Amino acid sequence: MNFYLLFFLLIVIVGLVVSYIYFMREKKANLLAIEQGICPKCEQLAMELIDQRSTGCSGPKMLTFECKNCKYVGTFHVNSRGCSSGSCEF
Ligand SMILES: [Zn+2]
């Protein structure tokens, strides 16, 4: 394989990984704020949980939050608590 092509691919992959990590970090910071009821967009204490869906016992939960002030909507996937230990009961 051409060395320059390999080098180019490496740069593309590193760029993707870095942007992914940055995106996840920002997403996590947003989730932390939203869990406290703070909107990441207008920074008002107006976030409300409008939808909560679970894809099953071991699956992640989908939480949808909406800001009552600026109508910002955020969707987050969180791992449900208590199920990873195998203590989940139906
Ligand atoms: Zn807002």
PDB file of the backbone (N, CA, C, O) and the ligand in Angstrom, with CONECT records:
HET     ZN  A 101       1
ATOM      1  N   MET A   1       0.837  -1.202   0.000  1.00  0.00           N
ATOM      2  CA  MET A   1       0.000   0.000   0.000  1.00  0.00           C
ATOM      3  C   MET A   1       0.877   1.260   0.000  1.00  0.00           C
ATOM      4  O   MET A   1       1.951   1.303   0.600  1.00  0.00           O
ATOM      5  N   ASN A   2       0.390   2.236  -0.671  1.00  0.00           N
ATOM      6  CA  ASN A   2       1.100   3.519  -0.754  1.00  0.00           C
ATOM      7  C   ASN A   2       1.247   4.148   0.649  1.00  0.00           C
ATOM      8  O   ASN A   2       0.295   4.205   1.427  1.00  0.00           O
ATOM      9  N   PHE A   3       2.439   4.602   0.931  1.00  0.00           N
ATOM     10  CA  PHE A   3       2.720   5.162   2.254  1.00  0.00           C
ATOM     11  C   PHE A   3       1.884   6.413   2.532  1.00  0.00           C
ATOM     12  O   PHE A   3       1.378   6.602   3.638  1.00  0.00           O
ATOM     13  N   TYR A   4       1.750   7.262   1.511  1.00  0.00           N
ATOM     14  CA  TYR A   4       1.014   8.514   1.706  1.00  0.00           C
ATOM     15  C   TYR A   4      -0.472   8.257   1.927  1.00  0.00           C
ATOM     16  O   TYR A   4      -1.134   8.964   2.687  1.00  0.00           O
ATOM     17  N   LEU A   5      -0.978   7.240   1.256  1.00  0.00           N
ATOM     18  CA  LEU A   5      -2.377   6.866   1.440  1.00  0.00           C
ATOM     19  C   LEU A   5      -2.599   6.368   2.865  1.00  0.00           C
ATOM     20  O   LEU A   5      -3.600   6.689   3.505  1.00  0.00           O
ATOM     21  N   LEU A   6      -1.652   5.584   3.339  1.00  0.00           N
ATOM     22  CA  LEU A   6      -1.725   5.050   4.695  1.00  0.00           C
ATOM     23  C   LEU A   6      -1.681   6.191   5.713  1.00  0.00           C
ATOM     24  O   LEU A   6      -2.427   6.200   6.693  1.00  0.00           O
ATOM     25  N   PHE A   7      -0.799   7.140   5.460  1.00  0.00           N
ATOM     26  CA  PHE A   7      -0.647   8.304   6.331  1.00  0.00           C
ATOM     27  C   PHE A   7      -1.937   9.132   6.356  1.00  0.00           C
ATOM     28  O   PHE A   7      -2.380   9.601   7.405  1.00  0.00           O
ATOM     29  N   PHE A   8      -2.515   9.293   5.179  1.00  0.00           N
ATOM     30  CA  PHE A   8      -3.767  10.041   5.052  1.00  0.00           C
ATOM     31  C   PHE A   8      -4.880   9.350   5.834  1.00  0.00           C
ATOM     32  O   PHE A   8      -5.641   9.998   6.552  1.00  0.00           O
ATOM     33  N   LEU A   9      -4.967   8.045   5.689  1.00  0.00           N
ATOM     34  CA  LEU A   9      -5.987   7.271   6.404  1.00  0.00           C
ATOM     35  C   LEU A   9      -5.819   7.399   7.913  1.00  0.00           C
ATOM     36  O   LEU A   9      -6.794   7.514   8.656  1.00  0.00           O
ATOM     37  N   LEU A  10      -4.565   7.378   8.347  1.00  0.00           N
ATOM     38  CA  LEU A  10      -4.259   7.501   9.774  1.00  0.00           C
ATOM     39  C   LEU A  10      -4.762   8.833  10.319  1.00  0.00           C
ATOM     40  O   LEU A  10      -5.352   8.896  11.398  1.00  0.00           O
ATOM     41  N   ILE A  11      -4.515   9.904   9.548  1.00  0.00           N
ATOM     42  CA  ILE A  11      -4.955  11.240   9.973  1.00  0.00           C
ATOM     43  C   ILE A  11      -6.479  11.302  10.045  1.00  0.00           C
ATOM     44  O   ILE A  11      -7.041  11.880  10.975  1.00  0.00           O
ATOM     45  N   VAL A  12      -7.138  10.706   9.061  1.00  0.00           N
ATOM     46  CA  VAL A  12      -8.607  10.693   9.041  1.00  0.00           C
ATOM     47  C   VAL A  12      -9.146   9.944  10.259  1.00  0.00           C
ATOM     48  O   VAL A  12     -10.085  10.403  10.910  1.00  0.00           O
ATOM     49  N   ILE A  13      -8.553   8.801  10.561  1.00  0.00           N
ATOM     50  CA  ILE A  13      -9.007   7.988  11.694  1.00  0.00           C
ATOM     51  C   ILE A  13      -8.794   8.726  13.016  1.00  0.00           C
ATOM     52  O   ILE A  13      -9.677   8.753  13.872  1.00  0.00           O
ATOM     53  N   VAL A  14      -7.609   9.325  13.169  1.00  0.00           N
ATOM     54  CA  VAL A  14      -7.321  10.079  14.393  1.00  0.00           C
ATOM     55  C   VAL A  14      -8.307  11.235  14.539  1.00  0.00           C
ATOM     56  O   VAL A  14      -8.802  11.504  15.633  1.00  0.00           O
ATOM     57  N   GLY A  15      -8.586  11.910  13.437  1.00  0.00           N
ATOM     58  CA  GLY A  15      -9.546  13.020  13.457  1.00  0.00           C
ATOM     59  C   GLY A  15     -10.925  12.560  13.880  1.00  0.00           C
ATOM     60  O   GLY A  15     -11.597  13.239  14.655  1.00  0.00           O
ATOM     61  N   LEU A  16     -11.349  11.423  13.383  1.00  0.00           N
ATOM     62  CA  LEU A  16     -12.656  10.882  13.733  1.00  0.00           C
ATOM     63  C   LEU A  16     -12.727  10.527  15.217  1.00  0.00           C
ATOM     64  O   LEU A  16     -13.710  10.828  15.893  1.00  0.00           O
ATOM     65  N   VAL A  17     -11.677   9.886  15.708  1.00  0.00           N
ATOM     66  CA  VAL A  17     -11.633   9.471  17.110  1.00  0.00           C
ATOM     67  C   VAL A  17     -11.675  10.694  18.030  1.00  0.00           C
ATOM     68  O   VAL A  17     -12.414  10.718  19.014  1.00  0.00           O
ATOM     69  N   VAL A  18     -10.877  11.701  17.697  1.00  0.00           N
ATOM     70  CA  VAL A  18     -10.812  12.913  18.523  1.00  0.00           C
ATOM     71  C   VAL A  18     -12.168  13.619  18.545  1.00  0.00           C
ATOM     72  O   VAL A  18     -12.626  14.051  19.603  1.00  0.00           O
ATOM     73  N   SER A  19     -12.815  13.738  17.372  1.00  0.00           N
ATOM     74  CA  SER A  19     -14.108  14.411  17.331  1.00  0.00           C
ATOM     75  C   SER A  19     -15.172  13.600  18.060  1.00  0.00           C
ATOM     76  O   SER A  19     -16.087  14.164  18.660  1.00  0.00           O
ATOM     77  N   TYR A  20     -15.051  12.267  18.005  1.00  0.00           N
ATOM     78  CA  TYR A  20     -15.995  11.407  18.718  1.00  0.00           C
ATOM     79  C   TYR A  20     -15.854  11.593  20.225  1.00  0.00           C
ATOM     80  O   TYR A  20     -16.852  11.724  20.935  1.00  0.00           O
ATOM     81  N   ILE A  21     -14.606  11.606  20.716  1.00  0.00           N
ATOM     82  CA  ILE A  21     -14.346  11.791  22.149  1.00  0.00           C
ATOM     83  C   ILE A  21     -14.855  13.159  22.597  1.00  0.00           C
ATOM     84  O   ILE A  21     -15.462  13.295  23.659  1.00  0.00           O
ATOM     85  N   TYR A  22     -14.596  14.165  21.769  1.00  0.00           N
ATOM     86  CA  TYR A  22     -15.044  15.522  22.099  1.00  0.00           C
ATOM     87  C   TYR A  22     -16.567  15.571  22.172  1.00  0.00           C
ATOM     88  O   TYR A  22     -17.140  16.170  23.083  1.00  0.00           O
ATOM     89  N   PHE A  23     -17.216  14.927  21.190  1.00  0.00           N
ATOM     90  CA  PHE A  23     -18.676  14.893  21.136  1.00  0.00           C
ATOM     91  C   PHE A  23     -19.241  14.208  22.369  1.00  0.00           C
ATOM     92  O   PHE A  23     -20.190  14.705  22.975  1.00  0.00           O
ATOM     93  N   MET A  24     -18.658  13.056  22.752  1.00  0.00           N
ATOM     94  CA  MET A  24     -19.149  12.309  23.898  1.00  0.00           C
ATOM     95  C   MET A  24     -18.961  13.092  25.195  1.00  0.00           C
ATOM     96  O   MET A  24     -19.810  13.054  26.086  1.00  0.00           O
ATOM     97  N   ARG A  25     -17.837  13.803  25.287  1.00  0.00           N
ATOM     98  CA  ARG A  25     -17.572  14.607  26.472  1.00  0.00           C
ATOM     99  C   ARG A  25     -18.602  15.716  26.621  1.00  0.00           C
ATOM    100  O   ARG A  25     -19.112  15.978  27.710  1.00  0.00           O
ATOM    101  N   GLU A  26     -18.893  16.357  25.499  1.00  0.00           N
ATOM    102  CA  GLU A  26     -19.868  17.442  25.507  1.00  0.00           C
ATOM    103  C   GLU A  26     -21.250  16.899  25.859  1.00  0.00           C
ATOM    104  O   GLU A  26     -22.001  17.516  26.614  1.00  0.00           O
ATOM    105  N   LYS A  27     -21.568  15.745  25.303  1.00  0.00           N
ATOM    106  CA  LYS A  27     -22.847  15.087  25.559  1.00  0.00           C
ATOM    107  C   LYS A  27     -22.979  14.753  27.049  1.00  0.00           C
ATOM    108  O   LYS A  27     -24.044  14.930  27.641  1.00  0.00           O
ATOM    109  N   LYS A  28     -21.883  14.270  27.647  1.00  0.00           N
ATOM    110  CA  LYS A  28     -21.898  13.901  29.056  1.00  0.00           C
ATOM    111  C   LYS A  28     -22.081  15.133  29.939  1.00  0.00           C
ATOM    112  O   LYS A  28     -22.813  15.100  30.928  1.00  0.00           O
ATOM    113  N   ALA A  29     -21.406  16.217  29.568  1.00  0.00           N
ATOM    114  CA  ALA A  29     -21.537  17.468  30.314  1.00  0.00           C
ATOM    115  C   ALA A  29     -22.963  17.982  30.222  1.00  0.00           C
ATOM    116  O   ALA A  29     -23.520  18.483  31.198  1.00  0.00           O
ATOM    117  N   ASN A  30     -23.547  17.853  29.034  1.00  0.00           N
ATOM    118  CA  ASN A  30     -24.934  18.263  28.847  1.00  0.00           C
ATOM    119  C   ASN A  30     -25.871  17.440  29.717  1.00  0.00           C
ATOM    120  O   ASN A  30     -26.783  17.979  30.345  1.00  0.00           O
ATOM    121  N   LEU A  31     -25.641  16.138  29.751  1.00  0.00           N
ATOM    122  CA  LEU A  31     -26.492  15.248  30.534  1.00  0.00           C
ATOM    123  C   LEU A  31     -26.404  15.572  32.023  1.00  0.00           C
ATOM    124  O   LEU A  31     -27.415  15.562  32.725  1.00  0.00           O
ATOM    125  N   LEU A  32     -25.192  15.860  32.503  1.00  0.00           N
ATOM    126  CA  LEU A  32     -25.005  16.204  33.915  1.00  0.00           C
ATOM    127  C   LEU A  32     -25.801  17.457  34.263  1.00  0.00           C
ATOM    128  O   LEU A  32     -26.425  17.528  35.321  1.00  0.00           O
ATOM    129  N   ALA A  33     -25.778  18.442  33.371  1.00  0.00           N
ATOM    130  CA  ALA A  33     -26.510  19.681  33.605  1.00  0.00           C
ATOM    131  C   ALA A  33     -28.011  19.424  33.566  1.00  0.00           C
ATOM    132  O   ALA A  33     -28.765  19.917  34.405  1.00  0.00           O
ATOM    133  N   ILE A  34     -28.431  18.636  32.568  1.00  0.00           N
ATOM    134  CA  ILE A  34     -29.857  18.381  32.396  1.00  0.00           C
ATOM    135  C   ILE A  34     -30.426  17.574  33.562  1.00  0.00           C
ATOM    136  O   ILE A  34     -31.570  17.780  33.966  1.00  0.00           O
ATOM    137  N   GLU A  35     -29.624  16.656  34.099  1.00  0.00           N
ATOM    138  CA  GLU A  35     -30.085  15.874  35.251  1.00  0.00           C
ATOM    139  C   GLU A  35     -30.357  16.770  36.456  1.00  0.00           C
ATOM    140  O   GLU A  35     -31.150  16.429  37.334  1.00  0.00           O
ATOM    141  N   GLN A  36     -29.691  17.915  36.481  1.00  0.00           N
ATOM    142  CA  GLN A  36     -29.938  18.880  37.556  1.00  0.00           C
ATOM    143  C   GLN A  36     -31.030  19.866  37.161  1.00  0.00           C
ATOM    144  O   GLN A  36     -31.364  20.775  37.921  1.00  0.00           O
ATOM    145  N   GLY A  37     -31.586  19.676  35.960  1.00  0.00           N
ATOM    146  CA  GLY A  37     -32.682  20.523  35.512  1.00  0.00           C
ATOM    147  C   GLY A  37     -32.252  21.781  34.793  1.00  0.00           C
ATOM    148  O   GLY A  37     -33.062  22.682  34.577  1.00  0.00           O
ATOM    149  N   ILE A  38     -30.970  21.853  34.415  1.00  0.00           N
ATOM    150  CA  ILE A  38     -30.468  23.068  33.771  1.00  0.00           C
ATOM    151  C   ILE A  38     -30.365  22.851  32.266  1.00  0.00           C
ATOM    152  O   ILE A  38     -29.771  21.873  31.812  1.00  0.00           O
ATOM    153  N   CYS A  39     -30.932  23.748  31.513  1.00  0.00           N
ATOM    154  CA  CYS A  39     -30.899  23.669  30.059  1.00  0.00           C
ATOM    155  C   CYS A  39     -29.509  24.064  29.548  1.00  0.00           C
ATOM    156  O   CYS A  39     -28.992  25.114  29.928  1.00  0.00           O
ATOM    157  N   PRO A  40     -28.892  23.228  28.681  1.00  0.00           N
ATOM    158  CA  PRO A  40     -27.566  23.576  28.170  1.00  0.00           C
ATOM    159  C   PRO A  40     -27.592  24.698  27.142  1.00  0.00           C
ATOM    160  O   PRO A  40     -26.547  25.248  26.793  1.00  0.00           O
ATOM    161  N   LYS A  41     -28.756  25.029  26.666  1.00  0.00           N
ATOM    162  CA  LYS A  41     -28.859  26.064  25.629  1.00  0.00           C
ATOM    163  C   LYS A  41     -29.080  27.446  26.235  1.00  0.00           C
ATOM    164  O   LYS A  41     -28.330  28.381  25.956  1.00  0.00           O
ATOM    165  N   CYS A  42     -30.115  27.568  27.066  1.00  0.00           N
ATOM    166  CA  CYS A  42     -30.427  28.889  27.631  1.00  0.00           C
ATOM    167  C   CYS A  42     -30.016  29.000  29.096  1.00  0.00           C
ATOM    168  O   CYS A  42     -30.158  30.059  29.706  1.00  0.00           O
ATOM    169  N   GLU A  43     -29.502  27.897  29.662  1.00  0.00           N
ATOM    170  CA  GLU A  43     -28.989  27.856  31.034  1.00  0.00           C
ATOM    171  C   GLU A  43     -30.014  28.273  32.083  1.00  0.00           C
ATOM    172  O   GLU A  43     -29.679  28.877  33.102  1.00  0.00           O
ATOM    173  N   GLN A  44     -31.267  27.935  31.806  1.00  0.00           N
ATOM    174  CA  GLN A  44     -32.324  28.183  32.770  1.00  0.00           C
ATOM    175  C   GLN A  44     -32.698  26.858  33.445  1.00  0.00           C
ATOM    176  O   GLN A  44     -32.519  25.781  32.876  1.00  0.00           O
ATOM    177  N   LEU A  45     -33.218  26.964  34.661  1.00  0.00           N
ATOM    178  CA  LEU A  45     -33.630  25.766  35.393  1.00  0.00           C
ATOM    179  C   LEU A  45     -35.041  25.376  34.939  1.00  0.00           C
ATOM    180  O   LEU A  45     -36.011  25.523  35.682  1.00  0.00           O
ATOM    181  N   ALA A  46     -35.130  24.876  33.705  1.00  0.00           N
ATOM    182  CA  ALA A  46     -36.455  24.620  33.134  1.00  0.00           C
ATOM    183  C   ALA A  46     -36.542  23.287  32.404  1.00  0.00           C
ATOM    184  O   ALA A  46     -37.494  23.053  31.660  1.00  0.00           O
ATOM    185  N   MET A  47     -35.565  22.412  32.606  1.00  0.00           N
ATOM    186  CA  MET A  47     -35.600  21.133  31.918  1.00  0.00           C
ATOM    187  C   MET A  47     -36.560  20.174  32.607  1.00  0.00           C
ATOM    188  O   MET A  47     -36.589  20.070  33.833  1.00  0.00           O
ATOM    189  N   GLU A  48     -37.352  19.471  31.786  1.00  0.00           N
ATOM    190  CA  GLU A  48     -38.273  18.491  32.341  1.00  0.00           C
ATOM    191  C   GLU A  48     -38.179  17.197  31.555  1.00  0.00           C
ATOM    192  O   GLU A  48     -38.015  17.202  30.335  1.00  0.00           O
ATOM    193  N   LEU A  49     -38.285  16.095  32.270  1.00  0.00           N
ATOM    194  CA  LEU A  49     -38.271  14.779  31.633  1.00  0.00           C
ATOM    195  C   LEU A  49     -39.637  14.553  30.993  1.00  0.00           C
ATOM    196  O   LEU A  49     -40.647  14.468  31.693  1.00  0.00           O
ATOM    197  N   ILE A  50     -39.671  14.456  29.673  1.00  0.00           N
ATOM    198  CA  ILE A  50     -40.967  14.299  29.008  1.00  0.00           C
ATOM    199  C   ILE A  50     -41.189  12.871  28.523  1.00  0.00           C
ATOM    200  O   ILE A  50     -42.330  12.466  28.297  1.00  0.00           O
ATOM    201  N   ASP A  51     -40.112  12.103  28.362  1.00  0.00           N
ATOM    202  CA  ASP A  51     -40.277  10.732  27.889  1.00  0.00           C
ATOM    203  C   ASP A  51     -39.178   9.850  28.448  1.00  0.00           C
ATOM    204  O   ASP A  51     -38.023  10.260  28.567  1.00  0.00           O
ATOM    205  N   GLN A  52     -39.560   8.641  28.785  1.00  0.00           N
ATOM    206  CA  GLN A  52     -38.602   7.694  29.338  1.00  0.00           C
ATOM    207  C   GLN A  52     -38.926   6.319  28.793  1.00  0.00           C
ATOM    208  O   GLN A  52     -39.994   5.768  29.054  1.00  0.00           O
ATOM    209  N   ARG A  53     -37.992   5.773  28.031  1.00  0.00           N
ATOM    210  CA  ARG A  53     -38.241   4.479  27.412  1.00  0.00           C
ATOM    211  C   ARG A  53     -37.118   3.517  27.737  1.00  0.00           C
ATOM    212  O   ARG A  53     -35.944   3.886  27.754  1.00  0.00           O
ATOM    213  N   SER A  54     -37.493   2.303  27.988  1.00  0.00           N
ATOM    214  CA  SER A  54     -36.509   1.280  28.249  1.00  0.00           C
ATOM    215  C   SER A  54     -36.625   0.206  27.182  1.00  0.00           C
ATOM    216  O   SER A  54     -37.725  -0.202  26.807  1.00  0.00           O
ATOM    217  N   THR A  55     -35.479  -0.244  26.702  1.00  0.00           N
ATOM    218  CA  THR A  55     -35.496  -1.259  25.648  1.00  0.00           C
ATOM    219  C   THR A  55     -35.382  -2.657  26.244  1.00  0.00           C
ATOM    220  O   THR A  55     -35.045  -3.608  25.539  1.00  0.00           O
ATOM    221  N   GLY A  56     -35.660  -2.782  27.526  1.00  0.00           N
ATOM    222  CA  GLY A  56     -35.558  -4.080  28.177  1.00  0.00           C
ATOM    223  C   GLY A  56     -34.707  -3.990  29.417  1.00  0.00           C
ATOM    224  O   GLY A  56     -34.228  -2.917  29.782  1.00  0.00           O
ATOM    225  N   CYS A  57     -34.525  -5.111  30.054  1.00  0.00           N
ATOM    226  CA  CYS A  57     -33.832  -5.125  31.340  1.00  0.00           C
ATOM    227  C   CYS A  57     -32.388  -4.663  31.237  1.00  0.00           C
ATOM    228  O   CYS A  57     -31.956  -3.774  31.971  1.00  0.00           O
ATOM    229  N   SER A  58     -31.655  -5.266  30.330  1.00  0.00           N
ATOM    230  CA  SER A  58     -30.228  -4.954  30.262  1.00  0.00           C
ATOM    231  C   SER A  58     -29.926  -3.840  29.271  1.00  0.00           C
ATOM    232  O   SER A  58     -28.795  -3.358  29.209  1.00  0.00           O
ATOM    233  N   GLY A  59     -30.918  -3.429  28.500  1.00  0.00           N
ATOM    234  CA  GLY A  59     -30.703  -2.392  27.498  1.00  0.00           C
ATOM    235  C   GLY A  59     -30.638  -1.009  28.106  1.00  0.00           C
ATOM    236  O   GLY A  59     -31.074  -0.797  29.238  1.00  0.00           O
ATOM    237  N   PRO A  60     -30.094  -0.070  27.354  1.00  0.00           N
ATOM    238  CA  PRO A  60     -30.020   1.295  27.869  1.00  0.00           C
ATOM    239  C   PRO A  60     -31.389   1.975  27.860  1.00  0.00           C
ATOM    240  O   PRO A  60     -32.261   1.645  27.056  1.00  0.00           O
ATOM    241  N   LYS A  61     -31.549   2.918  28.758  1.00  0.00           N
ATOM    242  CA  LYS A  61     -32.780   3.691  28.845  1.00  0.00           C
ATOM    243  C   LYS A  61     -32.665   4.912  27.951  1.00  0.00           C
ATOM    244  O   LYS A  61     -31.598   5.518  27.851  1.00  0.00           O
ATOM    245  N   MET A  62     -33.755   5.271  27.308  1.00  0.00           N
ATOM    246  CA  MET A  62     -33.756   6.468  26.499  1.00  0.00           C
ATOM    247  C   MET A  62     -34.554   7.547  27.229  1.00  0.00           C
ATOM    248  O   MET A  62     -35.749   7.399  27.485  1.00  0.00           O
ATOM    249  N   LEU A  63     -33.869   8.618  27.550  1.00  0.00           N
ATOM    250  CA  LEU A  63     -34.510   9.708  28.269  1.00  0.00           C
ATOM    251  C   LEU A  63     -34.616  10.922  27.355  1.00  0.00           C
ATOM    252  O   LEU A  63     -33.648  11.314  26.703  1.00  0.00           O
ATOM    253  N   THR A  64     -35.808  11.507  27.319  1.00  0.00           N
ATOM    254  CA  THR A  64     -35.997  12.704  26.514  1.00  0.00           C
ATOM    255  C   THR A  64     -36.354  13.865  27.442  1.00  0.00           C
ATOM    256  O   THR A  64     -37.305  13.793  28.220  1.00  0.00           O
ATOM    257  N   PHE A  65     -35.574  14.921  27.337  1.00  0.00           N
ATOM    258  CA  PHE A  65     -35.801  16.108  28.152  1.00  0.00           C
ATOM    259  C   PHE A  65     -36.211  17.271  27.259  1.00  0.00           C
ATOM    260  O   PHE A  65     -35.758  17.392  26.121  1.00  0.00           O
ATOM    261  N   GLU A  66     -37.070  18.116  27.796  1.00  0.00           N
ATOM    262  CA  GLU A  66     -37.439  19.313  27.047  1.00  0.00           C
ATOM    263  C   GLU A  66     -37.364  20.520  27.955  1.00  0.00           C
ATOM    264  O   GLU A  66     -37.775  20.480  29.114  1.00  0.00           O
ATOM    265  N   CYS A  67     -36.826  21.597  27.399  1.00  0.00           N
ATOM    266  CA  CYS A  67     -36.740  22.851  28.148  1.00  0.00           C
ATOM    267  C   CYS A  67     -38.046  23.611  27.981  1.00  0.00           C
ATOM    268  O   CYS A  67     -38.510  23.842  26.865  1.00  0.00           O
ATOM    269  N   LYS A  68     -38.632  23.996  29.116  1.00  0.00           N
ATOM    270  CA  LYS A  68     -39.906  24.710  29.061  1.00  0.00           C
ATOM    271  C   LYS A  68     -39.707  26.174  28.678  1.00  0.00           C
ATOM    272  O   LYS A  68     -40.664  26.900  28.410  1.00  0.00           O
ATOM    273  N   ASN A  69     -38.462  26.580  28.658  1.00  0.00           N
ATOM    274  CA  ASN A  69     -38.169  27.984  28.364  1.00  0.00           C
ATOM    275  C   ASN A  69     -37.890  28.218  26.881  1.00  0.00           C
ATOM    276  O   ASN A  69     -38.491  29.100  26.267  1.00  0.00           O
ATOM    277  N   CYS A  70     -36.967  27.418  26.297  1.00  0.00           N
ATOM    278  CA  CYS A  70     -36.572  27.653  24.906  1.00  0.00           C
ATOM    279  C   CYS A  70     -36.909  26.497  23.987  1.00  0.00           C
ATOM    280  O   CYS A  70     -36.551  26.512  22.809  1.00  0.00           O
ATOM    281  N   LYS A  71     -37.600  25.486  24.519  1.00  0.00           N
ATOM    282  CA  LYS A  71     -38.046  24.323  23.743  1.00  0.00           C
ATOM    283  C   LYS A  71     -36.896  23.438  23.242  1.00  0.00           C
ATOM    284  O   LYS A  71     -37.054  22.679  22.286  1.00  0.00           O
ATOM    285  N   TYR A  72     -35.759  23.549  23.893  1.00  0.00           N
ATOM    286  CA  TYR A  72     -34.635  22.670  23.547  1.00  0.00           C
ATOM    287  C   TYR A  72     -34.990  21.242  23.947  1.00  0.00           C
ATOM    288  O   TYR A  72     -35.487  21.007  25.049  1.00  0.00           O
ATOM    289  N   VAL A  73     -34.738  20.300  23.062  1.00  0.00           N
ATOM    290  CA  VAL A  73     -35.013  18.898  23.356  1.00  0.00           C
ATOM    291  C   VAL A  73     -33.715  18.104  23.287  1.00  0.00           C
ATOM    292  O   VAL A  73     -32.972  18.190  22.310  1.00  0.00           O
ATOM    293  N   GLY A  74     -33.455  17.342  24.323  1.00  0.00           N
ATOM    294  CA  GLY A  74     -32.259  16.515  24.360  1.00  0.00           C
ATOM    295  C   GLY A  74     -32.624  15.066  24.627  1.00  0.00           C
ATOM    296  O   GLY A  74     -33.434  14.773  25.506  1.00  0.00           O
ATOM    297  N   THR A  75     -32.029  14.166  23.868  1.00  0.00           N
ATOM    298  CA  THR A  75     -32.278  12.742  24.071  1.00  0.00           C
ATOM    299  C   THR A  75     -30.984  12.065  24.499  1.00  0.00           C
ATOM    300  O   THR A  75     -29.929  12.265  23.897  1.00  0.00           O
ATOM    301  N   PHE A  76     -31.084  11.277  25.529  1.00  0.00           N
ATOM    302  CA  PHE A  76     -29.891  10.624  26.067  1.00  0.00           C
ATOM    303  C   PHE A  76     -30.150   9.148  26.307  1.00  0.00           C
ATOM    304  O   PHE A  76     -31.244   8.732  26.686  1.00  0.00           O
ATOM    305  N   HIS A  77     -29.119   8.389  26.077  1.00  0.00           N
ATOM    306  CA  HIS A  77     -29.191   6.963  26.359  1.00  0.00           C
ATOM    307  C   HIS A  77     -28.338   6.684  27.593  1.00  0.00           C
ATOM    308  O   HIS A  77     -27.132   6.928  27.593  1.00  0.00           O
ATOM    309  N   VAL A  78     -28.959   6.186  28.612  1.00  0.00           N
ATOM    310  CA  VAL A  78     -28.218   5.872  29.826  1.00  0.00           C
ATOM    311  C   VAL A  78     -28.399   4.400  30.168  1.00  0.00           C
ATOM    312  O   VAL A  78     -29.460   3.824  29.928  1.00  0.00           O
ATOM    313  N   ASN A  79     -27.380   3.812  30.716  1.00  0.00           N
ATOM    314  CA  ASN A  79     -27.475   2.427  31.139  1.00  0.00           C
ATOM    315  C   ASN A  79     -28.304   2.356  32.407  1.00  0.00           C
ATOM    316  O   ASN A  79     -28.027   3.052  33.384  1.00  0.00           O
ATOM    317  N   SER A  80     -29.325   1.507  32.384  1.00  0.00           N
ATOM    318  CA  SER A  80     -30.206   1.406  33.542  1.00  0.00           C
ATOM    319  C   SER A  80     -29.464   0.801  34.719  1.00  0.00           C
ATOM    320  O   SER A  80     -28.636  -0.099  34.574  1.00  0.00           O
ATOM    321  N   ARG A  81     -29.788   1.320  35.869  1.00  0.00           N
ATOM    322  CA  ARG A  81     -29.088   0.908  37.084  1.00  0.00           C
ATOM    323  C   ARG A  81     -29.673  -0.400  37.633  1.00  0.00           C
ATOM    324  O   ARG A  81     -30.854  -0.699  37.456  1.00  0.00           O
ATOM    325  N   GLY A  82     -28.833  -1.143  38.282  1.00  0.00           N
ATOM    326  CA  GLY A  82     -29.297  -2.322  38.994  1.00  0.00           C
ATOM    327  C   GLY A  82     -29.345  -3.584  38.165  1.00  0.00           C
ATOM    328  O   GLY A  82     -29.376  -4.686  38.713  1.00  0.00           O
ATOM    329  N   CYS A  83     -29.353  -3.441  36.843  1.00  0.00           N
ATOM    330  CA  CYS A  83     -29.500  -4.626  36.000  1.00  0.00           C
ATOM    331  C   CYS A  83     -28.150  -5.294  35.692  1.00  0.00           C
ATOM    332  O   CYS A  83     -28.090  -6.489  35.402  1.00  0.00           O
ATOM    333  N   SER A  84     -27.087  -4.512  35.760  1.00  0.00           N
ATOM    334  CA  SER A  84     -25.783  -5.061  35.410  1.00  0.00           C
ATOM    335  C   SER A  84     -25.316  -6.093  36.424  1.00  0.00           C
ATOM    336  O   SER A  84     -24.477  -6.941  36.120  1.00  0.00           O
ATOM    337  N   SER A  85     -25.868  -6.015  37.636  1.00  0.00           N
ATOM    338  CA  SER A  85     -25.475  -6.962  38.668  1.00  0.00           C
ATOM    339  C   SER A  85     -26.259  -8.268  38.560  1.00  0.00           C
ATOM    340  O   SER A  85     -25.989  -9.214  39.299  1.00  0.00           O
ATOM    341  N   GLY A  86     -27.209  -8.324  37.659  1.00  0.00           N
ATOM    342  CA  GLY A  86     -27.993  -9.533  37.471  1.00  0.00           C
ATOM    343  C   GLY A  86     -29.132  -9.668  38.452  1.00  0.00           C
ATOM    344  O   GLY A  86     -29.689 -10.753  38.620  1.00  0.00           O
ATOM    345  N   SER A  87     -29.484  -8.570  39.104  1.00  0.00           N
ATOM    346  CA  SER A  87     -30.520  -8.627  40.137  1.00  0.00           C
ATOM    347  C   SER A  87     -31.886  -8.200  39.594  1.00  0.00           C
ATOM    348  O   SER A  87     -32.840  -8.016  40.349  1.00  0.00           O
ATOM    349  N   CYS A  88     -31.958  -8.048  38.288  1.00  0.00           N
ATOM    350  CA  CYS A  88     -33.202  -7.568  37.700  1.00  0.00           C
ATOM    351  C   CYS A  88     -34.263  -8.669  37.711  1.00  0.00           C
ATOM    352  O   CYS A  88     -33.998  -9.820  37.363  1.00  0.00           O
ATOM    353  N   GLU A  89     -35.469  -8.280  38.122  1.00  0.00           N
ATOM    354  CA  GLU A  89     -36.561  -9.230  38.162  1.00  0.00           C
ATOM    355  C   GLU A  89     -37.750  -8.707  37.376  1.00  0.00           C
ATOM    356  O   GLU A  89     -38.004  -7.504  37.332  1.00  0.00           O
ATOM    357  N   PHE A  90     -38.460  -9.611  36.767  1.00  0.00           N
ATOM    358  CA  PHE A  90     -39.649  -9.205  36.018  1.00  0.00           C
ATOM    359  C   PHE A  90     -40.903  -9.334  36.873  1.00  0.00           C
ATOM    360  O   PHE A  90     -42.002  -9.034  36.407  1.00  0.00           O
TER     361      PHE A  90
HETATM  362 ZN    ZN A 101     -33.627  26.231  27.430  1.00  0.00          ZN2+
END
